[in-house]
Amino acid sequence: MPRKAQTESVADAHAAPGGAASVDRALSLLGAFRSTDTALTLAELAQRTQLYKSTVLRLLASLIHARLVQQLDDGRYGLGSEIARLHGIYAASFSLDRVVMPVLRHLVAATGESAAYHVRQGEARLCLYRVDSPHPIRDHIKAGDILPANRGTGARVLAAFDAPAAKAASARDRKLYAQIREQGYYTAIGDRLAEVAGVSAPVFHADGQIAAAVTLTMPTHRYDERYAKQVLMAARALSGKV
């Protein structure tokens, strides 16, 4: 039988009501890092969390696998690359929501369809913001969803205006991307899902680099090519502000 801890661990003392003890303990390891720490030893992690070293090692194995923690050459442990990725998403969301969300709400009010703000996320794309259509029949993508980087109007726009992505594309897609750049937006029916139509336009940073794609989606039977003008207006309103 496992030994009973003589001292209550930090995780047990601050357990989440209805939560999982193992998750609380893993999170207590992340919480052990302070602003002045670059790395911690196994002994330091055990001391700060009041967990047995054997327990800490098992939890670290999962955290390292998830890239939330990394083991350094000297044997100490530091925060992993996944922390930086999550921080980037959080920082972008925190600073952008006041700019992006009003534009998306206005776009939905003007069209009655769902509006989203997509950014590149490694080999995929991330729906960073989303405002749903008031219609009961609509697609059900949510903010935080990861979507393909090569299907859907948002994906096509992000690739078309990103030089490395466009260059690496197939000859057929390079031709399409050139047309998108010339037109300044992209519309398609069934590019990602057969029953969904989309209209997307690029949002640019102040330096002219692609920042995101504003996308309007709807069931194919409600598609209206005139929505392109409103999507373009939304994208231009955001360009230079993000």
C-alpha positions as CSV (number, residue, x, y, z in Angstrom):
1,M,0.0,0.0,0.0
2,P,1.2,3.5,-0.7
3,R,2.5,5.5,2.2
4,K,0.3,8.1,3.7
5,A,1.9,11.6,3.4
6,Q,2.8,13.0,6.8
7,T,2.3,16.5,5.5
8,E,-0.7,17.5,3.4
9,S,0.4,18.4,-0.2
10,V,-0.2,21.8,-1.7
11,A,-2.6,20.1,-4.2
12,D,-4.6,18.4,-1.5
13,A,-4.8,21.6,0.5
14,H,-6.2,23.5,-2.5
15,A,-8.0,20.7,-4.3
16,A,-10.6,21.6,-6.9
17,P,-14.1,20.7,-5.7
18,G,-15.2,17.7,-7.8
19,G,-11.8,17.7,-9.6
20,A,-9.2,15.0,-10.2
21,A,-6.5,14.7,-7.6
22,S,-3.9,13.7,-10.2
23,V,-4.6,16.8,-12.2
24,D,-4.5,19.0,-9.1
25,R,-1.1,17.5,-8.3
26,A,0.3,18.0,-11.8
27,L,-0.8,21.6,-11.8
28,S,0.8,22.2,-8.4
29,L,4.1,21.3,-10.0
30,L,3.6,24.0,-12.7
31,G,2.6,26.4,-9.9
32,A,5.8,25.6,-8.1
33,F,7.7,27.8,-10.6
34,R,8.2,31.4,-9.5
35,S,9.1,34.4,-11.5
36,T,12.8,34.2,-10.5
37,D,13.2,30.5,-11.4
38,T,14.8,29.2,-14.6
39,A,14.7,25.6,-13.5
40,L,14.1,23.4,-10.4
41,T,15.6,20.2,-9.1
42,L,13.5,17.2,-8.3
43,A,14.1,17.9,-4.6
44,E,12.9,21.5,-5.0
45,L,9.7,20.5,-6.8
46,A,9.0,17.9,-4.1
47,Q,9.7,20.4,-1.3
48,R,7.5,23.1,-2.8
49,T,4.6,20.8,-3.6
50,Q,4.9,18.6,-0.5
51,L,4.7,15.5,-2.8
52,Y,6.9,12.4,-2.6
53,K,9.7,12.4,-5.2
54,S,8.3,9.2,-6.7
55,T,5.0,10.9,-7.2
56,V,6.7,14.0,-8.7
57,L,8.6,11.8,-11.2
58,R,5.4,10.1,-12.4
59,L,3.7,13.5,-12.9
60,L,6.7,14.9,-14.6
61,A,6.6,12.1,-17.1
62,S,3.1,13.2,-18.2
63,L,4.0,16.9,-18.2
64,I,7.1,16.3,-20.3
65,H,5.1,14.3,-22.7
66,A,2.7,17.2,-23.1
67,R,5.7,19.6,-23.5
68,L,4.5,21.6,-20.5
69,V,7.8,20.8,-18.7
70,Q,11.2,19.9,-20.1
71,Q,14.2,18.2,-18.5
72,L,17.4,20.1,-19.0
73,D,20.9,18.7,-19.6
74,D,21.9,19.2,-16.0
75,G,18.9,17.1,-14.8
76,R,16.8,20.0,-13.6
77,Y,13.3,20.8,-14.9
78,G,12.0,23.9,-16.6
79,L,8.8,25.0,-18.2
80,G,8.3,23.6,-21.7
81,S,7.5,25.0,-25.1
82,E,3.7,24.4,-24.8
83,I,3.6,27.0,-22.0
84,A,4.9,29.6,-24.5
85,R,2.4,28.5,-27.1
86,L,-0.5,28.8,-24.7
87,H,0.8,32.1,-23.4
88,G,0.9,33.4,-27.0
89,I,-2.7,32.5,-27.6
90,Y,-3.8,34.0,-24.2
91,A,-1.8,37.2,-24.8
92,A,-3.3,37.6,-28.3
93,S,-6.8,36.9,-27.1
94,F,-6.5,39.3,-24.2
95,S,-5.3,42.2,-26.3
96,L,-7.4,41.6,-29.4
97,D,-10.8,40.8,-28.1
98,R,-11.8,44.4,-27.7
99,V,-10.8,45.1,-31.3
100,V,-12.0,41.9,-33.0
101,M,-15.2,41.0,-31.3
102,P,-17.1,44.3,-32.1
103,V,-16.2,43.9,-35.8
104,L,-17.4,40.3,-35.9
105,R,-20.7,41.2,-34.1
106,H,-21.3,44.0,-36.6
107,L,-20.6,41.6,-39.5
108,V,-23.1,39.0,-38.0
109,A,-25.7,41.8,-37.5
110,A,-25.3,42.9,-41.1
111,T,-25.5,39.4,-42.7
112,G,-27.2,37.1,-40.2
113,E,-24.4,34.6,-40.7
114,S,-21.6,33.3,-38.5
115,A,-18.3,35.3,-38.4
116,A,-14.9,34.1,-37.2
117,Y,-11.3,35.2,-36.9
118,H,-8.8,32.6,-37.9
119,V,-5.0,32.6,-37.4
120,R,-2.3,30.2,-38.4
121,Q,-1.3,27.6,-35.7
122,G,1.6,25.5,-36.8
123,E,0.4,23.1,-39.5
124,A,-3.2,24.0,-38.8
125,R,-5.3,27.1,-38.2
126,L,-7.0,28.2,-35.0
127,C,-10.5,29.8,-34.7
128,L,-9.5,32.5,-32.2
129,Y,-12.8,34.3,-32.1
130,R,-16.3,33.4,-33.2
131,V,-19.8,35.0,-33.2
132,D,-22.6,32.7,-34.1
133,S,-25.4,33.3,-36.5
134,P,-28.9,33.7,-34.9
135,H,-30.2,31.1,-37.3
136,P,-30.7,27.6,-35.8
137,I,-29.2,26.0,-38.9
138,R,-25.5,26.9,-39.1
139,D,-22.1,25.3,-38.7
140,H,-21.0,24.7,-35.2
141,I,-17.3,25.7,-35.1
142,K,-16.3,27.3,-31.7
143,A,-13.6,29.6,-30.6
144,G,-10.6,27.5,-29.8
145,D,-11.3,24.8,-32.4
146,I,-8.3,23.7,-34.6
147,L,-9.2,23.4,-38.3
148,P,-7.3,22.2,-41.4
149,A,-4.7,24.6,-42.9
150,N,-5.5,23.5,-46.5
151,R,-9.4,23.4,-46.6
152,G,-11.9,26.2,-46.1
153,T,-11.9,29.7,-47.3
154,G,-10.1,31.0,-44.1
155,A,-7.3,28.4,-44.7
156,R,-7.0,29.4,-48.4
157,V,-6.7,33.1,-47.5
158,L,-4.1,32.5,-44.8
159,A,-2.0,30.4,-47.2
160,A,-2.4,32.8,-50.2
161,F,-1.0,35.8,-48.3
162,D,1.7,33.8,-46.5
163,A,4.7,33.7,-48.9
164,P,6.3,30.4,-47.5
165,A,3.0,28.6,-47.4
166,A,2.0,29.7,-50.9
167,K,5.4,28.7,-52.3
168,A,5.2,25.3,-50.7
169,A,1.8,24.6,-52.2
170,S,1.0,22.4,-55.2
171,A,0.9,24.0,-58.6
172,R,-2.9,23.9,-58.6
173,D,-3.1,25.6,-55.2
174,R,-0.4,28.2,-56.2
175,K,-2.6,29.2,-59.1
176,L,-5.6,29.5,-56.8
177,Y,-3.6,31.5,-54.3
178,A,-2.5,34.0,-57.0
179,Q,-6.2,34.5,-57.9
180,I,-7.1,35.1,-54.3
181,R,-4.3,37.7,-53.9
182,E,-5.5,39.4,-57.0
183,Q,-9.1,39.4,-55.9
184,G,-8.4,40.3,-52.3
185,Y,-10.8,37.7,-50.9
186,Y,-12.1,34.2,-51.5
187,T,-15.5,32.6,-51.6
188,A,-16.3,28.9,-51.9
189,I,-19.0,26.3,-51.5
190,G,-18.1,23.0,-50.0
191,D,-14.3,23.6,-49.7
192,R,-14.2,22.2,-46.1
193,L,-17.7,20.7,-45.7
194,A,-20.1,20.0,-48.5
195,E,-23.0,21.7,-46.8
196,V,-21.1,24.9,-45.8
197,A,-20.2,28.0,-47.8
198,G,-17.7,30.6,-46.8
199,V,-16.3,34.0,-47.6
200,S,-12.9,35.1,-46.2
201,A,-10.7,38.1,-46.5
202,P,-7.2,38.8,-45.1
203,V,-6.3,41.0,-42.0
204,F,-2.9,42.5,-42.1
205,H,-0.5,43.7,-39.5
206,A,0.7,47.3,-39.8
207,D,3.9,46.0,-41.5
208,G,1.8,44.4,-44.3
209,Q,2.3,40.8,-43.0
210,I,-0.8,38.5,-42.9
211,A,-2.3,38.4,-39.4
212,A,-5.5,36.5,-39.8
213,A,-8.5,35.8,-41.9
214,V,-12.0,37.1,-41.3
215,T,-14.5,34.4,-42.3
216,L,-18.2,34.4,-42.8
217,T,-19.8,30.9,-43.0
218,M,-23.3,29.8,-43.8
219,P,-25.3,26.8,-45.1
220,T,-24.9,26.5,-48.8
221,H,-28.6,27.4,-49.4
222,R,-28.1,30.8,-47.8
223,Y,-24.9,31.7,-49.6
224,D,-24.9,35.2,-51.2
225,E,-21.9,36.5,-53.1
226,R,-22.8,40.0,-52.0
227,Y,-21.5,39.1,-48.5
228,A,-18.0,39.5,-49.9
229,K,-18.2,43.3,-49.7
230,Q,-19.1,43.2,-46.0
231,V,-16.4,40.7,-45.2
232,L,-13.8,42.8,-47.0
233,M,-15.0,45.9,-45.0
234,A,-14.6,44.0,-41.7
235,A,-11.1,42.8,-42.6
236,R,-10.0,46.3,-43.7
237,A,-11.4,47.7,-40.4
238,L,-9.1,45.3,-38.5
239,S,-6.0,45.6,-40.6
240,G,-3.3,47.7,-39.0
241,K,-5.0,47.4,-35.6
242,V,-3.8,43.9,-34.8
